[in-house]
Amino acid sequence: MSIAVTAASGQLGRAVVRALIAHPDAPEVVGLARTPAKAADLGIEIRPGDYNEPEQLADSLRGVDAVLLVSGLDAPELRIAQHRNVLDAARRAGVRKVVYTSIQGPDEDSAFSPVVQSNRRTEQDVRESGLTWSIGRNGIYIEPDVEYIDGYRARGEIANSAGDGRCGYTTRDELAFAYARLLLDDAHDGRTVNLNGEPITQRELADHLNRTFGTELSYREMTSEEFIADRTAELGEFFGPIIGGIYDGIRAGVYSATGDFAEVAGRPHITWDEYFAEVAPH
C-alpha cells in the first residue's frame, strides 16, 4: 500500500509521516510538499505538492492508494479551492481513499467561524468526492501553550476569554498516531470523528504549567473584545481575531466533548499528567 501525506514539511505532516513509518504494518510513504527541499530530511520520497497546482498534484499522486489531505493555512476563501484541487487530482490519479484533517470549532458567531466554515465546506467536498473517505476534527494543539511559557512567566498569568469552559486539547504526535490508523484501517471509513484528549479548564492548564515549569501562574478571564484586542496587538489583524474566536468557542463549550480518539487509535489519548511529565525540563 502506498500512502501520500500532503504538507509533509509542516509540523503535523511530519508527525504523520513518522507515525506511518513506525507502524507495524508500515506502508510505502510518499510526502508531498510545496517546497520539497524542506521535507528532504524525512528519509522518504518527496514529491512536489503545491495546492495551487492541479497538474502537479495529479502527477505526484499517481501510484498512491490513499492520501492524507492536511488542511491548508491560507485564508478561508482560498482554501476551499485549494483542497478541491487535491481531491480532483486524487480522482484523476486513481487514488482510492482520502483522509482529511479538519478542525473542531464554532460554526458561527465567532471570529474563528469563517475558518471553521471553510473546513466544513471541504468536509462536504470530501464526502461527495467519490473516494472512500474519513474525516478527523482536531482539538486545539496544546504545544503553543508550552512554547509560550516564557511569555506566560513574564505576565505572571494566563489571560483570555475562555472563562470556565473546558477545552479538549491534543498534541500533534497524538493526532499523527490517530491519522495513521485512519489511513491504514478501514474500520472508520465514512465517519467524521473528533480527535482530542480529556477536556480541561484554563485554571487546570495553569496548574499543569506551574507544576511543570515552576511558575506561579493564575488565570484571569478577559472579555472577548479585550482578548481579541490583546491578540491583535501581538499577532496582527488576521491571526488576532482568529485566536480570539477559538477562545470564545472554548467559553461556549464547543471543545468540551470527550471525543472519539480512543476508539480510532485503539488506545486512550495521552493524559495531561503524562504529557507534562514528558515536556518537563530535566
Backbone as CSV, one residue per row, in Angstrom:
resi,resn,N_x,N_y,N_z,CA_x,CA_y,CA_z,C_x,C_y,C_z
1,MET,0.845,-1.193,0.000,0.000,0.000,0.000,0.881,1.244,0.000
2,SER,0.480,2.239,-0.770,1.211,3.495,-0.829,0.333,4.618,-0.294
3,ILE,0.883,5.396,0.635,0.140,6.500,1.246,0.912,7.790,1.029
4,ALA,0.210,8.822,0.563,0.805,10.139,0.403,0.331,11.053,1.522
5,VAL,1.239,11.822,2.071,0.937,12.806,3.110,1.215,14.179,2.530
6,THR,0.190,14.999,2.399,0.390,16.351,1.894,0.956,17.230,3.009
7,ALA,1.469,18.392,2.618,2.070,19.334,3.581,3.078,18.617,4.475
8,ALA,3.880,17.739,3.858,4.792,16.896,4.633,5.896,17.687,5.323
9,SER,6.137,18.915,4.882,7.166,19.724,5.539,6.641,20.444,6.762
10,GLY,5.319,20.433,6.982,4.728,21.086,8.143,4.793,20.206,9.381
11,GLN,4.439,20.772,10.515,4.591,20.039,11.777,3.684,18.825,11.863
12,LEU,2.410,18.964,11.494,1.519,17.811,11.544,1.884,16.802,10.471
13,GLY,2.163,17.270,9.260,2.546,16.350,8.196,3.761,15.512,8.566
14,ARG,4.764,16.158,9.119,5.958,15.430,9.557,5.616,14.372,10.595
15,ALA,4.767,14.748,11.550,4.405,13.810,12.607,3.660,12.604,12.043
16,VAL,2.786,12.829,11.062,2.060,11.709,10.464,3.015,10.802,9.687
17,VAL,3.946,11.394,8.961,4.937,10.576,8.252,5.674,9.677,9.241
18,ARG,6.124,10.238,10.348,6.849,9.436,11.357,5.968,8.327,11.920
19,ALA,4.696,8.647,12.159,3.791,7.641,12.716,3.545,6.506,11.730
20,LEU,3.426,6.824,10.451,3.226,5.781,9.448,4.459,4.889,9.321
21,ILE,5.627,5.508,9.315,6.865,4.730,9.201,7.032,3.797,10.399
22,ALA,6.588,4.266,11.571,6.748,3.472,12.796,5.673,2.402,12.967
23,HIS,4.643,2.430,12.136,3.542,1.479,12.282,4.033,0.059,11.989
24,PRO,3.547,-0.949,12.741,3.981,-2.337,12.495,3.748,-2.796,11.061
25,ASP,2.673,-2.301,10.447,2.401,-2.630,9.042,2.716,-1.421,8.168
26,ALA,3.921,-0.908,8.332,4.294,0.333,7.654,4.107,0.221,6.143
27,PRO,3.371,1.177,5.565,3.204,1.184,4.117,4.363,1.917,3.454
28,GLU,4.321,1.972,2.132,5.200,2.896,1.422,4.647,4.297,1.653
29,VAL,5.476,5.217,2.112,5.026,6.571,2.430,5.689,7.560,1.479
30,VAL,4.873,8.388,0.872,5.342,9.443,-0.024,4.923,10.779,0.573
31,GLY,5.830,11.725,0.606,5.494,13.048,1.091,5.274,14.014,-0.051
32,LEU,4.279,14.889,0.080,4.068,15.978,-0.859,4.344,17.288,-0.136
33,ALA,5.070,18.179,-0.782,5.400,19.461,-0.173,5.495,20.537,-1.237
34,ARG,5.035,21.728,-0.895,5.144,22.834,-1.851,6.599,23.115,-2.180
35,THR,7.464,22.993,-1.158,8.910,23.126,-1.355,9.546,21.812,-0.914
36,PRO,9.742,20.858,-1.818,10.226,19.531,-1.429,11.500,19.541,-0.605
37,ALA,12.394,20.482,-0.846,13.662,20.505,-0.108,13.444,20.640,1.391
38,LYS,12.325,21.258,1.790,12.061,21.465,3.220,11.646,20.171,3.922
39,ALA,11.348,19.130,3.148,10.985,17.838,3.735,12.000,16.755,3.418
40,ALA,13.131,17.140,2.841,14.119,16.156,2.396,14.686,15.329,3.542
41,ASP,14.663,15.855,4.759,15.248,15.156,5.904,14.375,14.026,6.426
42,LEU,13.175,13.850,5.886,12.270,12.823,6.406,12.685,11.409,5.999
43,GLY,13.559,11.287,5.011,14.042,9.971,4.619,13.081,9.184,3.755
44,ILE,12.104,9.862,3.138,11.164,9.205,2.236,11.163,9.965,0.907
45,GLU,10.482,9.409,-0.091,10.363,10.118,-1.359,9.478,11.349,-1.162
46,ILE,9.959,12.490,-1.595,9.201,13.734,-1.517,8.911,14.212,-2.932
47,ARG,7.637,14.467,-3.194,7.203,14.938,-4.498,6.613,16.345,-4.367
48,PRO,6.612,17.112,-5.455,6.012,18.454,-5.395,4.525,18.367,-5.050
49,GLY,4.053,19.263,-4.190,2.659,19.211,-3.768,2.095,20.567,-3.419
50,ASP,2.082,21.480,-4.373,1.523,22.810,-4.175,0.017,22.749,-4.399
51,TYR,-0.771,23.134,-3.398,-2.230,23.053,-3.500,-2.785,23.928,-4.627
52,ASN,-2.001,24.857,-5.123,-2.455,25.730,-6.211,-2.091,25.205,-7.594
53,GLU,-1.494,23.995,-7.680,-1.005,23.449,-8.952,-1.662,22.095,-9.235
54,PRO,-2.856,22.093,-9.850,-3.609,20.836,-10.050,-2.850,19.776,-10.837
55,GLU,-2.182,20.160,-11.915,-1.477,19.166,-12.729,-0.318,18.553,-11.957
56,GLN,0.383,19.408,-11.235,1.488,18.923,-10.405,0.977,17.930,-9.370
57,LEU,-0.144,18.239,-8.735,-0.713,17.348,-7.728,-1.101,16.002,-8.344
58,ALA,-1.726,16.036,-9.517,-2.132,14.781,-10.167,-0.920,13.912,-10.488
59,ASP,0.150,14.522,-10.980,1.366,13.763,-11.266,1.953,13.162,-9.989
60,SER,1.945,13.940,-8.922,2.578,13.484,-7.680,1.764,12.414,-6.963
61,LEU,0.469,12.322,-7.267,-0.377,11.337,-6.589,-0.524,10.041,-7.385
62,ARG,0.098,9.936,-8.534,-0.007,8.701,-9.317,0.676,7.545,-8.575
63,GLY,-0.014,6.404,-8.578,0.508,5.231,-7.897,0.224,5.196,-6.413
64,VAL,-0.526,6.175,-5.912,-0.836,6.276,-4.490,-2.211,5.670,-4.220
65,ASP,-2.334,4.907,-3.138,-3.612,4.284,-2.773,-4.468,5.189,-1.894
66,ALA,-3.827,5.906,-0.970,-4.559,6.754,-0.034,-3.769,8.036,0.185
67,VAL,-4.492,9.131,0.425,-3.830,10.412,0.649,-4.386,11.072,1.904
68,LEU,-3.494,11.637,2.688,-3.885,12.481,3.812,-3.895,13.917,3.328
69,LEU,-5.059,14.532,3.325,-5.197,15.942,2.950,-5.105,16.771,4.221
70,VAL,-3.941,17.378,4.429,-3.740,18.250,5.590,-4.314,19.612,5.250
71,SER,-5.196,20.103,6.084,-5.871,21.366,5.824,-4.862,22.488,5.639
72,GLY,-5.065,23.294,4.604,-4.132,24.360,4.281,-4.197,25.522,5.256
73,LEU,-3.257,26.432,5.129,-3.130,27.556,6.050,-3.485,28.898,5.424
74,ASP,-3.898,28.881,4.158,-4.266,30.140,3.519,-5.593,30.654,4.084
75,ALA,-5.966,31.856,3.674,-7.223,32.453,4.108,-8.394,31.544,3.735
76,PRO,-9.484,31.575,4.521,-10.606,30.661,4.291,-11.125,30.667,2.860
77,GLU,-11.200,31.848,2.246,-11.778,31.924,0.910,-10.885,31.277,-0.149
78,LEU,-9.604,31.052,0.169,-8.674,30.422,-0.767,-8.580,28.912,-0.551
79,ARG,-8.778,28.482,0.676,-8.502,27.077,0.997,-9.487,26.105,0.361
80,ILE,-10.736,26.531,0.216,-11.735,25.609,-0.346,-11.308,25.148,-1.733
81,ALA,-10.925,26.094,-2.586,-10.493,25.740,-3.940,-9.199,24.938,-3.915
82,GLN,-8.282,25.276,-3.034,-7.025,24.524,-2.939,-7.288,23.072,-2.565
83,HIS,-8.166,22.856,-1.592,-8.488,21.486,-1.183,-9.185,20.735,-2.311
84,ARG,-10.021,21.438,-3.056,-10.669,20.800,-4.215,-9.642,20.381,-5.255
85,ASN,-8.594,21.156,-5.399,-7.524,20.764,-6.324,-6.939,19.421,-5.931
86,VAL,-6.730,19.211,-4.630,-6.169,17.936,-4.165,-7.149,16.800,-4.425
87,LEU,-8.422,17.017,-4.115,-9.428,15.975,-4.325,-9.571,15.630,-5.804
88,ASP,-9.600,16.642,-6.657,-9.693,16.395,-8.097,-8.461,15.637,-8.595
89,ALA,-7.294,16.035,-8.126,-6.060,15.365,-8.530,-6.055,13.917,-8.070
90,ALA,-6.558,13.674,-6.865,-6.605,12.308,-6.350,-7.495,11.424,-7.222
91,ARG,-8.643,11.946,-7.619,-9.525,11.169,-8.509,-8.832,10.872,-9.831
92,ARG,-8.206,11.870,-10.419,-7.547,11.700,-11.711,-6.392,10.716,-11.624
93,ALA,-5.740,10.671,-10.469,-4.569,9.804,-10.304,-4.943,8.379,-9.909
94,GLY,-6.220,8.129,-9.642,-6.644,6.791,-9.268,-6.485,6.473,-7.794
95,VAL,-6.372,7.496,-6.955,-6.304,7.287,-5.506,-7.633,6.704,-5.031
96,ARG,-7.577,5.767,-4.093,-8.798,5.111,-3.606,-9.420,5.839,-2.431
97,LYS,-8.576,6.376,-1.526,-9.082,6.859,-0.240,-8.458,8.195,0.122
98,VAL,-9.253,9.067,0.745,-8.750,10.337,1.254,-9.137,10.467,2.719
99,VAL,-8.194,10.940,3.518,-8.446,11.285,4.922,-8.141,12.767,5.072
100,TYR,-9.072,13.493,5.643,-8.943,14.949,5.755,-8.758,15.367,7.202
101,THR,-7.784,16.257,7.430,-7.550,16.777,8.780,-8.321,18.071,8.957
102,SER,-9.512,17.955,9.512,-10.367,19.110,9.741,-10.174,19.613,11.180
103,ILE,-11.075,20.474,11.629,-10.941,21.085,12.954,-12.276,21.095,13.678
104,GLN,-12.195,21.089,14.982,-13.341,21.414,15.807,-13.407,22.943,15.929
105,GLY,-14.582,23.472,16.218,-14.681,24.912,16.383,-16.094,25.415,16.198
106,PRO,-16.330,26.671,16.549,-17.668,27.257,16.439,-18.023,27.554,14.988
107,ASP,-19.125,26.986,14.522,-19.532,27.183,13.132,-20.017,28.606,12.858
108,GLU,-20.420,29.320,13.885,-20.931,30.674,13.691,-20.699,31.506,14.941
109,ASP,-20.886,32.817,14.797,-20.864,33.770,15.911,-19.507,33.947,16.562
110,SER,-18.413,33.677,15.844,-17.084,33.988,16.368,-16.172,34.384,15.217
111,ALA,-15.075,35.053,15.553,-14.116,35.462,14.522,-13.394,34.264,13.915
112,PHE,-13.479,33.102,14.558,-12.876,31.880,14.028,-13.829,31.142,13.096
113,SER,-15.103,31.514,13.119,-16.111,30.769,12.371,-15.860,30.711,10.869
114,PRO,-15.354,31.772,10.206,-15.081,31.640,8.769,-14.081,30.524,8.455
115,VAL,-13.103,30.341,9.324,-12.145,29.249,9.131,-12.854,27.906,9.295
116,VAL,-13.670,27.792,10.346,-14.402,26.547,10.583,-15.332,26.252,9.409
117,GLN,-16.027,27.271,8.928,-16.955,27.074,7.813,-16.242,26.604,6.547
118,SER,-15.033,27.124,6.318,-14.286,26.664,5.139,-13.919,25.193,5.281
119,ASN,-13.585,24.774,6.503,-13.302,23.357,6.727,-14.548,22.500,6.534
120,ARG,-15.694,23.009,6.994,-16.933,22.248,6.818,-17.264,22.097,5.326
121,ARG,-16.967,23.125,4.533,-17.194,23.036,3.093,-16.308,21.957,2.489
122,THR,-15.037,21.913,2.928,-14.159,20.853,2.417,-14.619,19.490,2.897
123,GLU,-15.110,19.402,4.131,-15.650,18.125,4.608,-16.735,17.631,3.651
124,GLN,-17.622,18.526,3.246,-18.691,18.133,2.329,-18.113,17.729,0.981
125,ASP,-17.104,18.459,0.521,-16.452,18.087,-0.741,-15.821,16.699,-0.644
126,VAL,-15.228,16.390,0.497,-14.632,15.066,0.706,-15.712,13.989,0.635
127,ARG,-16.843,14.231,1.300,-17.926,13.241,1.302,-18.490,13.025,-0.102
128,GLU,-18.446,14.071,-0.926,-19.012,13.987,-2.280,-17.956,13.675,-3.338
129,SER,-16.754,13.335,-2.900,-15.633,13.181,-3.837,-15.699,11.912,-4.669
130,GLY,-16.483,10.935,-4.229,-16.488,9.642,-4.904,-15.400,8.715,-4.403
131,LEU,-14.520,9.212,-3.531,-13.463,8.409,-2.925,-13.951,7.843,-1.595
132,THR,-13.352,6.735,-1.180,-13.527,6.304,0.196,-12.917,7.383,1.084
133,TRP,-13.561,7.691,2.217,-13.087,8.841,2.999,-13.273,8.629,4.495
134,SER,-12.504,9.373,5.244,-12.768,9.599,6.664,-12.255,10.987,7.007
135,ILE,-12.852,11.580,8.024,-12.534,12.952,8.412,-12.246,12.990,9.903
136,GLY,-11.114,13.587,10.259,-10.805,13.834,11.657,-10.964,15.314,11.955
137,ARG,-11.602,15.626,13.055,-11.694,17.012,13.505,-10.773,17.178,14.708
138,ASN,-9.717,17.947,14.497,-8.684,18.093,15.513,-9.145,18.983,16.660
139,GLY,-8.740,18.593,17.878,-8.852,19.503,19.000,-7.774,20.580,18.897
140,ILE,-7.717,21.452,19.885,-6.742,22.541,19.895,-5.378,21.995,20.318
141,TYR,-4.336,22.346,19.575,-2.980,21.943,19.956,-2.613,22.540,21.314
142,ILE,-2.017,21.716,22.182,-1.562,22.222,23.474,-0.119,22.728,23.398
143,GLU,0.629,22.337,22.377,2.043,22.724,22.289,2.268,24.236,22.345
144,PRO,1.438,25.061,21.700,1.700,26.503,21.780,1.689,27.060,23.197
145,ASP,0.874,26.473,24.083,0.878,26.950,25.468,2.195,26.619,26.158
146,VAL,2.763,25.466,25.821,4.072,25.103,26.383,5.164,25.994,25.793
147,GLU,5.093,26.203,24.493,6.110,27.029,23.828,6.054,28.488,24.286
148,TYR,4.907,28.923,24.794,4.723,30.316,25.207,5.021,30.514,26.697
149,ILE,5.632,29.513,27.329,5.797,29.564,28.786,6.575,30.794,29.235
150,ASP,7.563,31.228,28.483,8.306,32.428,28.880,7.411,33.662,28.849
151,GLY,6.510,33.733,27.869,5.568,34.835,27.818,4.609,34.812,28.987
152,TYR,4.106,33.608,29.317,3.249,33.485,30.493,4.005,33.884,31.760
153,ARG,5.248,33.437,31.855,6.052,33.745,33.044,6.232,35.259,33.187
154,ALA,6.491,35.919,32.072,6.680,37.371,32.119,5.400,38.080,32.552
155,ARG,4.256,37.558,32.135,2.978,38.173,32.501,2.514,37.755,33.895
156,GLY,2.949,36.582,34.321,2.522,36.066,35.615,1.125,35.482,35.605
157,GLU,0.569,35.283,34.426,-0.808,34.803,34.349,-1.107,34.268,32.953
158,ILE,-2.196,33.489,32.889,-2.847,33.169,31.630,-4.106,34.012,31.592
159,ALA,-4.256,34.823,30.574,-5.417,35.706,30.481,-6.033,35.557,29.102
160,ASN,-7.293,35.161,29.048,-8.001,35.015,27.780,-9.504,35.012,28.043
161,SER,-10.275,34.757,27.005,-11.735,34.851,27.107,-12.421,33.497,27.275
162,ALA,-11.661,32.440,27.609,-12.249,31.106,27.707,-13.120,30.922,28.937
163,GLY,-12.884,31.723,29.978,-13.672,31.585,31.195,-13.525,30.200,31.809
164,ASP,-14.648,29.624,32.211,-14.631,28.294,32.830,-14.846,27.178,31.816
165,GLY,-14.806,27.510,30.525,-15.007,26.490,29.505,-13.908,25.444,29.520
166,ARG,-14.287,24.228,29.168,-13.330,23.130,29.114,-12.900,22.922,27.663
167,CYS,-11.603,22.662,27.479,-11.050,22.518,26.136,-10.399,21.149,25.981
168,GLY,-10.839,20.408,24.976,-10.223,19.119,24.664,-8.989,19.325,23.811
169,TYR,-7.903,19.690,24.472,-6.635,19.869,23.751,-6.150,18.531,23.191
170,THR,-5.158,18.612,22.318,-4.479,17.421,21.822,-3.047,17.799,21.481
171,THR,-2.270,16.823,21.002,-0.895,17.081,20.575,-0.731,16.591,19.150
172,ARG,0.261,17.127,18.461,0.490,16.702,17.077,0.846,15.223,17.005
173,ASP,1.632,14.735,17.955,2.013,13.322,17.916,0.811,12.413,18.142
174,GLU,-0.103,12.807,19.032,-1.298,12.001,19.242,-2.184,12.018,17.993
175,LEU,-2.339,13.187,17.384,-3.096,13.261,16.141,-2.461,12.392,15.067
176,ALA,-1.148,12.435,14.976,-0.457,11.647,13.957,-0.717,10.160,14.144
177,PHE,-0.708,9.698,15.378,-0.990,8.291,15.665,-2.394,7.937,15.184
178,ALA,-3.364,8.805,15.471,-4.749,8.539,15.072,-4.904,8.588,13.556
179,TYR,-4.263,9.544,12.904,-4.393,9.637,11.449,-3.741,8.450,10.751
180,ALA,-2.670,7.935,11.297,-2.083,6.726,10.729,-3.081,5.579,10.756
181,ARG,-3.831,5.485,11.851,-4.854,4.446,11.948,-5.980,4.675,10.934
182,LEU,-6.412,5.928,10.795,-7.475,6.221,9.838,-7.052,5.892,8.411
183,LEU,-5.777,6.114,8.093,-5.277,5.833,6.752,-5.141,4.338,6.489
184,LEU,-4.738,3.596,7.503,-4.416,2.184,7.316,-5.572,1.241,7.627
185,ASP,-6.540,1.706,8.386,-7.625,0.857,8.873,-8.929,1.321,8.229
186,ASP,-9.693,0.394,7.665,-10.958,0.741,7.020,-12.127,0.834,8.002
187,ALA,-11.892,0.557,9.278,-12.995,0.487,10.245,-13.742,1.805,10.387
188,HIS,-13.075,2.915,10.119,-13.714,4.217,10.313,-13.981,4.942,8.993
189,ASP,-13.944,4.207,7.907,-14.289,4.811,6.627,-15.725,5.326,6.680
190,GLY,-15.951,6.490,6.074,-17.283,7.059,6.056,-17.696,7.720,7.352
191,ARG,-16.722,7.982,8.233,-17.041,8.589,9.529,-16.313,9.916,9.703
192,THR,-16.923,10.803,10.488,-16.293,12.043,10.926,-16.091,11.924,12.425
193,VAL,-14.830,12.025,12.880,-14.516,11.753,14.281,-13.802,12.948,14.906
194,ASN,-14.054,13.164,16.186,-13.377,14.213,16.950,-12.141,13.631,17.617
195,LEU,-11.008,14.276,17.415,-9.737,13.767,17.918,-9.174,14.758,18.934
196,ASN,-9.298,14.413,20.197,-8.803,15.284,21.277,-8.650,14.489,22.561
197,GLY,-7.963,15.096,23.512,-7.777,14.488,24.814,-8.839,14.936,25.797
198,GLU,-8.609,14.613,27.076,-9.565,14.951,28.125,-9.685,16.466,28.254
199,PRO,-10.896,17.017,28.186,-11.052,18.470,28.273,-10.667,19.014,29.649
200,ILE,-9.964,20.146,29.647,-9.551,20.807,30.891,-9.859,22.296,30.789
201,THR,-9.929,22.945,31.959,-10.158,24.389,32.003,-8.815,25.121,31.934
202,GLN,-8.890,26.428,31.774,-7.674,27.241,31.762,-6.985,27.231,33.119
203,ARG,-7.754,27.154,34.186,-7.142,27.068,35.521,-6.403,25.750,35.692
204,GLU,-6.968,24.672,35.154,-6.272,23.385,35.198,-5.025,23.422,34.332
205,LEU,-5.099,24.092,33.188,-3.912,24.263,32.348,-2.832,25.023,33.110
206,ALA,-3.214,26.095,33.797,-2.246,26.863,34.588,-1.609,25.991,35.656
207,ASP,-2.406,25.127,36.296,-1.856,24.229,37.321,-0.818,23.289,36.712
208,HIS,-1.102,22.733,35.548,-0.134,21.849,34.883,1.153,22.598,34.554
209,LEU,1.037,23.799,34.019,2.223,24.589,33.683,3.015,24.942,34.928
210,ASN,2.317,25.273,35.998,3.012,25.630,37.242,3.805,24.448,37.787
211,ARG,3.203,23.267,37.793,3.915,22.089,38.299,5.089,21.718,37.401
212,THR,4.937,21.926,36.103,5.958,21.506,35.150,7.130,22.467,35.093
213,PHE,6.845,23.763,35.128,7.886,24.763,34.890,8.200,25.626,36.118
214,GLY,7.600,25.294,37.257,7.900,26.042,38.473,7.387,27.468,38.461
215,THR,6.367,27.731,37.653,5.782,29.068,37.590,4.694,29.210,38.650
216,GLU,4.188,30.411,38.777,3.090,30.681,39.707,1.991,31.438,38.951
217,LEU,1.543,30.839,37.870,0.561,31.487,37.016,-0.832,31.382,37.610
218,SER,-1.581,32.449,37.487,-3.003,32.423,37.793,-3.763,32.572,36.479
219,TYR,-5.061,32.376,36.543,-5.880,32.585,35.355,-6.777,33.798,35.547
220,ARG,-6.816,34.657,34.528,-7.684,35.839,34.556,-8.567,35.830,33.318
221,GLU,-9.869,35.918,33.556,-10.807,35.938,32.441,-10.896,37.345,31.859
222,MET,-10.830,37.420,30.532,-10.995,38.670,29.803,-12.295,38.610,29.011
223,THR,-12.819,39.769,28.636,-13.936,39.764,27.702,-13.418,39.389,26.322
224,SER,-14.322,38.982,25.458,-13.934,38.645,24.098,-13.260,39.828,23.417
225,GLU,-13.822,41.012,23.596,-13.276,42.202,22.952,-11.871,42.518,23.457
226,GLU,-11.672,42.397,24.771,-10.350,42.658,25.345,-9.311,41.678,24.813
227,PHE,-9.688,40.401,24.736,-8.720,39.391,24.319,-8.389,39.518,22.837
228,ILE,-9.394,39.782,22.024,-9.122,39.966,20.593,-8.197,41.158,20.380
229,ALA,-8.418,42.237,21.123,-7.537,43.403,21.008,-6.114,43.053,21.442
230,ASP,-5.987,42.271,22.515,-4.675,41.856,23.018,-3.945,41.004,21.990
231,ARG,-4.642,40.022,21.411,-4.007,39.129,20.437,-3.712,39.862,19.128
232,THR,-4.580,40.771,18.747,-4.357,41.516,17.513,-3.115,42.392,17.628
233,ALA,-2.909,42.979,18.809,-1.727,43.809,19.020,-0.448,43.004,18.872
234,GLU,-0.483,41.722,19.243,0.725,40.890,19.172,0.841,40.137,17.854
235,LEU,-0.311,39.691,17.302,-0.279,38.777,16.158,-0.754,39.390,14.852
236,GLY,-1.361,40.563,14.905,-1.816,41.204,13.688,-3.302,41.035,13.437
237,GLU,-3.780,41.751,12.410,-5.208,41.851,12.134,-5.828,40.553,11.637
238,PHE,-5.032,39.638,11.078,-5.590,38.383,10.585,-5.660,37.336,11.693
239,PHE,-4.527,37.069,12.336,-4.488,35.979,13.314,-5.072,36.359,14.669
240,GLY,-4.994,37.628,15.049,-5.506,38.030,16.353,-6.967,37.676,16.551
241,PRO,-7.869,38.092,15.659,-9.276,37.725,15.818,-9.527,36.220,15.746
242,ILE,-8.746,35.505,14.925,-8.917,34.057,14.841,-8.645,33.403,16.195
243,ILE,-7.534,33.794,16.839,-7.220,33.239,18.158,-8.315,33.603,19.151
244,GLY,-8.770,34.862,19.100,-9.862,35.263,19.981,-11.097,34.418,19.772
245,GLY,-11.420,34.114,18.506,-12.586,33.295,18.216,-12.463,31.879,18.743
246,ILE,-11.255,31.334,18.736,-11.043,29.992,19.301,-11.398,29.981,20.780
247,TYR,-10.935,30.994,21.512,-11.191,31.030,22.957,-12.648,31.350,23.264
248,ASP,-13.309,32.113,22.388,-14.750,32.286,22.532,-15.451,30.935,22.411
249,GLY,-14.954,30.094,21.495,-15.511,28.754,21.343,-15.299,27.894,22.575
250,ILE,-14.140,28.034,23.209,-13.901,27.294,24.459,-14.925,27.705,25.509
251,ARG,-15.119,29.020,25.646,-16.080,29.512,26.638,-17.476,28.963,26.350
252,ALA,-17.828,28.842,25.069,-19.162,28.376,24.689,-19.320,26.861,24.781
253,GLY,-18.260,26.131,25.101,-18.352,24.685,25.264,-18.170,23.879,23.993
254,VAL,-17.701,24.534,22.926,-17.561,23.848,21.633,-16.518,22.731,21.693
255,TYR,-15.504,22.875,22.556,-14.390,21.919,22.607,-14.460,20.996,23.830
256,SER,-15.623,20.871,24.444,-15.702,20.192,25.743,-16.027,18.711,25.664
257,ALA,-16.282,18.180,24.466,-16.650,16.770,24.343,-15.437,15.862,24.526
258,THR,-15.668,14.662,25.020,-14.586,13.697,25.222,-13.976,13.274,23.888
259,GLY,-14.794,13.127,22.857,-14.268,12.802,21.539,-14.152,11.311,21.280
260,ASP,-13.564,10.986,20.126,-13.506,9.611,19.630,-12.087,9.062,19.552
261,PHE,-11.134,9.734,20.198,-9.741,9.364,19.996,-9.469,7.901,20.333
262,ALA,-9.910,7.450,21.495,-9.585,6.085,21.927,-10.144,5.051,20.958
263,GLU,-11.345,5.290,20.458,-11.950,4.357,19.506,-11.143,4.303,18.217
264,VAL,-10.690,5.450,17.739,-9.929,5.500,16.494,-8.531,4.923,16.672
265,ALA,-7.860,5.349,17.738,-6.454,4.983,17.932,-6.265,3.592,18.511
266,GLY,-7.309,3.045,19.124,-7.168,1.743,19.761,-6.474,1.819,21.103
267,ARG,-6.314,3.008,21.612,-5.733,3.244,22.942,-6.173,4.624,23.406
268,PRO,-6.104,4.889,24.710,-6.501,6.215,25.183,-5.531,7.301,24.717
269,HIS,-6.046,8.505,24.622,-5.201,9.675,24.399,-4.265,9.832,25.591
270,ILE,-3.073,10.349,25.360,-2.153,10.603,26.459,-2.834,11.492,27.496
271,THR,-2.638,11.192,28.785,-3.203,12.055,29.820,-2.353,13.312,29.942
272,TRP,-2.933,14.358,30.522,-2.167,15.598,30.640,-1.080,15.486,31.693
273,ASP,-1.268,14.657,32.705,-0.165,14.388,33.642,1.004,13.744,32.906
274,GLU,0.709,12.767,32.041,1.767,12.096,31.278,2.446,13.055,30.312
275,TYR,1.649,13.853,29.619,2.217,14.771,28.631,3.142,15.775,29.308
276,PHE,2.695,16.395,30.382,3.523,17.414,31.009,4.759,16.811,31.681
277,ALA,4.668,15.536,32.087,5.874,14.876,32.598,6.895,14.718,31.489
278,GLU,6.410,14.489,30.246,7.327,14.333,29.111,8.006,15.651,28.732
279,VAL,7.308,16.766,28.861,7.871,18.043,28.422,8.557,18.804,29.546
280,ALA,8.544,18.242,30.747,9.178,18.928,31.874,10.677,19.054,31.663
281,PRO,11.277,20.180,32.033,12.732,20.330,31.917,13.434,19.288,32.794
282,HIS,14.548,18.787,32.280,15.318,17.782,33.030,16.719,18.299,33.328
